[in-house]
Amino acid sequence: MSALLPLFLGASLSFIGSLPPGIISMTVVENTLQKGLRAALALALGAALIEGLQALLALQCAGILSDERTKSMIQIIAIILFSVLGFYSFYLAQKGNKDTLSSQIQLPQFWKGVTISLFNVLAIPYWLVNGAYLDSLHLMDASHTWIICFCIGVATGTFLLLLLYARLSQRILNNIQEVNKWTNVFLGVVFLVLAIAQFWQFIP
């Protein structure tokens, strides 16, 4: 099977999955506004590489991670993590802190992207579902070459979407006021909505 198909599928699914604003995309926007495009791209590269590795782990360990007990544990972790991050973001917004949640991580931008992406606990279940869907359509090949090309596509799609966020944030740079406060408020809402959604799926 041509390498172009898994590359295209991985990039497309990753781009679409990263479209909703989240902590990674909002951190890229924040970095662009505060530190410039180069810092944002370094962060985006770190996040994209981890996204590709998460997809690789999901496709390689599909049998283990599809177990109901494991999925329940992932959901519990997601509920707790999103709740804590949501309330902490609201705390920073109310406090008027000049820093946002993501800026509390004091690391070089590439490693900051790696760290934030590692906390995206829903990435592996997302790629498990997509892997199963592609397999049901007979579009997935279990060969190492296909999976590697797919994961390269995943990393590429994530990076391109984050690059789009960075470019858009630069264009509206001069029109944004109180960006830190509203970024924290927005992230707080996103995290709490995700926590509620996970809780709703978790209850029988």
N, C-alpha and C positions, 0 to 999 in steps of 0.2 A: 504494500500500500504506500502511496506517495507520502513523503514527509510533510507536504504542504497541508494535507487534510488535518492531521492532529495539531499542527501549528495554528491553523485557522480556527479549529474548534476550541483549543485552549485559550487563544487570545480573545475570541468572541465571548466565551462564557465568563472569562475573567473580567473583561471590560464591562459587560452587563452587570455582573455581580458586584462590581465596585462602584457602580453609578450612584447608588444612594449615599448621601453624605455620611461619613463615619469618622472615627477618631483619626484614622490614617490620612484620609483626604483633607480633613479640617486642619490637621497638623501641617500638611504640605502648604495649604493656603496661609496658615499663620507664619510659617517659615519664609514663604515668599514675601509676605508683607513686611516682616521684621528683619530678615537677614539676606534676602535676595534670592534670585532664581537658582544660583549654584547650590546653595545650602538645601533648598527644597528638592532639587534633583538628586542630591546625595542621599537624602532621606528616602525619597521615592525608590531609588535603586535598592537600598537595603530592604525596604518593605516588599518590593517586587520579588527579590530573590527568595525571601522566606515564604511568600505566597506560592512560588513554584515548588519549593521543598515540601510545603504542606500538601499540595496536590499530589506530589510523588508519594508521600507517606500514606495518604488516603487510598490511592490506587493500589499500592503494594500491600496494604494491611486491611483491605476491604472486608475480609472474612472476620477478622477480630473485632474491628470497630463497628460492625453492623449488629453486634450482639446487643440485645435490648438493655441489659444491665449497664453496659458501657455507655450506651446512648443516654440513659437516665443520669448517669454520673456526670457526663458532659453538660447536660441541661442544668443540673443543680449548680455546677461550677459557674456556668454562664449567668444564671439568675443572681448568684451572690456577687460575682464580679461586676456585672452591669449595674446592680443596685448601688454598690459602694462607689463606683466611678461616677454614677449619675448624681448622687447626693454630694460627693466631693466637688464636682463641677459647679453645682449650684452654690456651694459654700464659697468657692473662689469668686463667683460672680457677685454674690452679696457682699463679700468682704472688699470688693474692688481691687483685688490683687492685680498687679500689672502683668503677672504671669498667668498663663493658662495651664490646664492640667498637664498637657504634653510637655510644656517647658520645664516641669519639675524634674524631668529625666535629664540629668546632666551628663551627656555623652556626646562624642562626635556625631555629626548628623547621620552618617551611614549607619552607625551602630544604634543610634536612636530609632531609625526606621526599622532595623532588625528587631529591637526590643518591643516596640509598639506592635509590630506585626505578629510577634510571638504570642501576644495577649489576645489576639483575635481567635478565641477558642471555637468559633463557629466555622472557621475556614475548612477544617477537615471534614466535618459532617456535610458541608456544602459540596465539597468535591466528591465525597462518597455518593451523594445523591446524583450528581451530574454524571459520574462514572457509570452508575447503574442505568441511568437514562440512556446514555450513549450506547451501552451494551445492549439494551433492549431494542435499540434501533439498528443494531449490527454495524455501528460505526466505530466501535472500539476494538482495537487489536491488542492482545495481551503481550505482544513482543516488547522487549526492552526498548527497542528503537522507537516504537510508536509512543510508548509512555514518556520517554525522555523528550521527544519532540513536542508532545502535548504539554508537558510541564514547562518547557521553554516558551511555548505559546502563552501559557498562564502568566508567567513572569513578564512577558512582553506586553500582554494586554493590561495587566495591572499598572505597569510603568507608564504606558501611553495614557491611561485614564488619569493617573496622578499628574502627568505632565500637562494634561488639559486643565486640570484644576489649577495648577501653578500658573499657566498662561492666562486664564481667566482672572485669577486674583491680581495679577500684575496690571491688567487693563482697568480694573476698578479701584486700583490703589488709592487714587486721589479723592474718591467719593465715599470712603468708608470711615465712619466715626465710631469710637468706642468698640473697636473690633474685638479686643480681648474679652470685655464683659459679655458681648453677645455670642462670641464663640463658646464661652463657658456655659451660657444659658442653653444654647443650641445643643451642645454636647450632653448636657444634663438631661434634656428632653429625649435625645436619641437613646442614651443609655437606659433610662427608665422605661421607655417604650419597648426596647429590646428585652429588658428584664421581665416586663409584664407579658410580652409575647411568649417568652420561654416558659414562664410559669403557667400560662394558659395551655400550652402544648403538653406540659409535664403532668398536670392534673388529669385524672381519668375521666 
